[in-house]
């Protein structure tokens, strides 16, 4: 039995999750193109493109977590 007020698990991925996956796929495709048509230093170019994409996504996830934390903190102060 579920307790009242307990958080529920949402099995359906959010729109933000789908957008992040699309950005990751796009970055992977750009990295693949950079590898295939990069000429000299193709592996390094592909690594730079892919790492920049991953870094952007990690920054985005970090910002969303900080926002969630801030909103939870503001909710606690309003209840008190």
C-alpha positions in Angstrom: 0.0 0.0 0.0 1.3 3.4 -0.9 1.7 6.0 1.7 -0.1 9.4 1.2 2.3 12.0 -0.1 4.9 9.4 -1.1 6.6 10.2 -4.5 5.5 8.0 -7.3 7.8 6.6 -9.9 7.1 7.8 -13.4 7.9 5.0 -15.8 7.3 7.3 -18.8 10.4 9.4 -19.8 9.8 13.2 -19.8 10.1 15.4 -22.8 13.4 16.7 -21.4 14.8 13.2 -21.4 13.9 12.7 -25.0 15.4 16.0 -26.0 18.6 15.1 -24.2 18.8 11.7 -26.0 18.2 13.5 -29.3 21.0 15.9 -28.6 23.3 13.0 -27.7 22.4 11.2 -30.9 23.0 14.4 -32.9 26.4 14.8 -31.2 27.2 11.2 -32.0 26.3 11.7 -35.6 28.4 14.8 -35.8 31.3 12.9 -34.2 30.9 10.1 -36.7 30.9 12.5 -39.6 34.0 14.2 -38.2 35.7 10.8 -37.9 34.7 9.7 -41.4 35.5 13.0 -43.2 37.9 14.6 -40.8 41.0 14.1 -42.8 44.1 14.5 -40.5 43.5 13.8 -36.8 40.0 12.4 -37.4 39.9 10.5 -34.1 40.9 13.6 -32.2 38.3 15.7 -33.9 35.6 13.2 -33.3 36.6 13.0 -29.6 36.4 16.7 -29.3 32.9 16.9 -30.8 31.6 14.0 -28.7 33.1 15.3 -25.5 31.7 18.8 -26.1 28.3 17.3 -26.6 28.6 15.2 -23.4 29.9 18.1 -21.4 26.9 20.2 -22.6 24.5 17.5 -21.5 26.2 17.1 -18.1 26.0 20.8 -17.5 22.3 20.7 -18.4 21.6 17.8 -16.0 23.6 19.6 -13.3 21.5 22.8 -13.8 18.2 20.8 -13.7 19.3 19.1 -10.4 20.2 22.5 -8.9 16.9 23.9 -9.9 15.1 20.9 -8.4 17.0 21.3 -5.2 16.3 25.0 -5.0 12.6 24.5 -5.6 12.5 21.8 -2.9 14.2 24.1 -0.5 11.8 27.0 -1.3 8.9 24.6 -0.8 10.2 23.7 2.7 10.5 27.3 3.8 7.0 28.1 2.6 5.6 25.2 4.6 7.4 26.2 7.8 
